[in-house]
């Protein structure tokens, strides 16, 4: 089924599992969409969410600002021209892009750097939204990231403590370069 997230309440159904990765952060009002998804979740149900990290996207933010200041469009020719200039650049905020597979596909490049609408989040914002929506954080979904986190956060409950994740991300700002991907549970 294909539908607008904001219209999902019309289904008058609830689900055990809801997944939304790479969608909410492109909505005009991401929290409104997240609330609708939460309403579609049964009590005790699990939800997987994917959102962009404000800290991890600092290089993308800088490139988006370059694009905005140059009045560059988002045609295929404009995107290819920008990609070529990044490949020739010595700028630190450009170098990371060369290691991203998304940089070399036109559709992925459009989503990565040229998307017309993007909201980014911080761990404290996620914590606040989860509380507001009646959701409990169940953990990030990323084996290597969790393993690295546990090397400096050794408490049994540390992987479920968003305050510790905030500190960890501030020290390691590229941790969630792809996006935050985490599970939560409806209380």
C-alpha atoms as one frame of an Amber mdcrd trajectory, in Angstrom:
protein
   0.000   0.000   0.000   1.196   3.510  -0.735  -0.055   6.377   1.402   0.829
   9.690   2.961   2.121   9.101   6.498  -0.184  11.825   7.790  -3.190   9.850
   6.471  -2.277   6.502   8.054  -4.725   7.066  10.922  -7.505   6.474   8.393
  -6.472   2.813   8.329  -7.857   2.480  11.856  -5.312  -0.269  12.524  -2.427
  -0.740  14.884   0.698  -2.784  14.287   3.235  -4.702  16.361   6.139  -3.221
  14.411   6.465   0.062  12.514   9.622   1.023  10.587  10.437   4.418   9.145
  13.975   5.137   7.988  14.916   8.072   5.793  11.404   9.519   5.609  10.525
  11.634   8.643  13.501  13.979   8.277  12.282  14.972   4.800   8.739  15.854
   5.917   7.632  19.440   6.488   6.696  18.466  10.059   8.643  15.335  11.050
   7.203  15.158  14.563   3.656  15.182  13.187   4.540  12.180  11.030   6.236
  10.435  13.942   3.135  10.997  16.086   0.917   9.382  13.447   3.268   6.392
  13.280   3.183   6.135  17.079  -0.622   6.134  16.997  -0.445   3.224  14.535
   1.675   1.221  16.992   0.109  -1.190  19.483   0.991  -0.687  23.172   4.237
  -2.573  23.725   4.913  -2.493  19.973   8.322  -1.719  18.516   9.264   1.080
  16.156  12.451   1.531  14.145  13.272   5.126  13.274  15.992   6.570  11.035
  16.847  10.279  11.290  19.714  12.497  10.198  22.226  13.603  12.846  22.962
  17.325  13.114  26.551  16.654  14.211  27.339  14.006  11.611  26.022  16.075
   8.702  28.223  19.126   9.324  30.104  18.574   6.045  26.855  18.163   4.135
  25.502  21.331   5.733  28.615  23.201   4.547  28.215  21.862   0.999  24.508
  22.683   0.953  25.401  26.236   1.957  27.924  26.440  -0.915  25.208  25.300
  -3.310  22.733  27.833  -1.911  25.207  30.717  -2.121  26.144  29.870  -5.697
  22.477  29.744  -6.773  23.210  26.341  -8.299  20.173  24.350  -9.351  19.547
  20.650  -8.912  19.490  19.515 -12.525  21.602  16.484 -13.397  24.122  18.803
 -15.086  24.346  21.035 -11.974  24.798  18.037  -9.688  27.487  16.535 -11.938
  29.275  19.886 -12.069  29.187  20.187  -8.291  30.382  16.598  -7.880  33.351
  17.317 -10.188  34.285  20.431  -8.201  34.147  18.445  -4.945  36.356  15.725
  -6.437  38.976  18.366  -7.338  38.736  20.191  -4.009  41.185  20.059  -1.130
  38.521  21.271   1.321  38.225  19.064   4.389  34.423  19.245   4.245  34.582
  17.814   0.686  37.048  14.967   1.246  34.676  12.774   3.261  32.220  12.686
   0.334  34.685  10.771  -1.830  34.303   7.788   0.527  30.506   7.825   0.381
  28.877   5.475  -2.108  25.929   7.887  -2.203  28.188  10.518  -3.774  28.538
   8.551  -7.033  24.883   7.802  -7.815  22.748  10.667  -9.123  19.640   9.691
  -7.148  21.659   9.170  -3.971  23.597  12.407  -4.507  20.290  14.258  -4.851
  19.142  12.791  -1.529  22.519  13.309   0.146  23.200  16.934  -0.730  20.514
  18.392  -3.030  17.287  17.345  -1.266  14.909  20.304  -1.061  13.889  19.612
   2.546  15.933  18.181   5.364  15.585  18.229   9.137  18.431  17.102  11.346
  18.250  15.991  14.945  20.396  15.737  18.055  20.328  13.016  20.699  18.735
  15.408  23.256  15.982  16.249  20.746  15.350  12.547  20.136  15.156  11.944
  23.890  12.633  14.758  24.297  10.494  13.571  21.372  10.479   9.981  22.624
   9.278  11.199  26.025   6.600  13.393  24.444   5.313  10.528  22.276   5.313
   7.964  25.098   8.120   5.886  23.599  11.005   4.152  25.362  14.445   4.092
  23.719  15.520   0.474  23.089  18.878   1.038  21.423  20.702   1.985  18.259
  20.977  -0.495  15.407  24.610  -0.536  14.393  26.934  -3.296  15.584  30.260
  -1.502  15.147  28.960   1.734  16.635  27.586  -0.059  19.674  30.813  -2.017
  20.065  32.875   1.215  19.972  30.464   2.888  22.401  30.747  -0.037  24.833
  34.537   0.227  24.832  34.212   3.498  26.787  30.767   3.004  28.376  30.969
  -0.254  30.289  27.787  -0.147  32.376  25.191  -2.799  31.574  22.489  -0.185
  30.878  24.776   2.356  29.169  23.661   1.449  25.588  20.129   2.539  26.577
  21.178   5.850  28.149  20.692   8.690  25.663  22.640  11.102  27.848  25.705
   8.864  27.484  25.088   8.639  23.729  24.991  12.454  23.565  28.410  12.665
  25.204  29.757   9.892  22.996  28.540  11.561  19.798  29.951  14.936  20.849
  33.354  13.259  21.190  32.842  11.227  17.976  30.750  13.515  15.734  30.856
  11.237  12.669  29.405   8.263  14.535  26.009   8.568  12.849  27.222   9.759
   9.426  24.583   7.608   7.720  21.815   8.424  10.165  20.587   7.552  13.599
  18.820   4.209  13.332  17.236   3.086  16.556  14.406   1.062  18.057  11.874
   2.317  20.545   8.859   0.799  22.239   5.403   2.224  22.878   4.708   2.387
  26.592
